[in-house]
Amino acid sequence: MSKIYCSIDNCHYWDQGNYCNASAIMVTSDSYANQAPEAMDAPKHAEFPQMHADSCMETCCKTFVHKDSE
């Protein structure tokens, strides 16, 4: 089983030790994420276009859900 680490402690999926408890995550390019609606996340993975990134700084996680929102 893969482990996903996350240091965003106000995310719904964050757990002690900086673990992500989401059953799926969606990572895309910053440029697409900036124009896509918040609803574009892991369950809609098939709708995302394939993209290219040259560094981790050009990517972002679209799975974030604020801890207080659920």
Secondary structure, DSSP 4 states (H G I P E B T S, - for coil): ----B---TTBTTEETTTEE--S---EEEHHHHHHS-TT-SGGGGGGSPP---SSGGGEEES---BGGG-
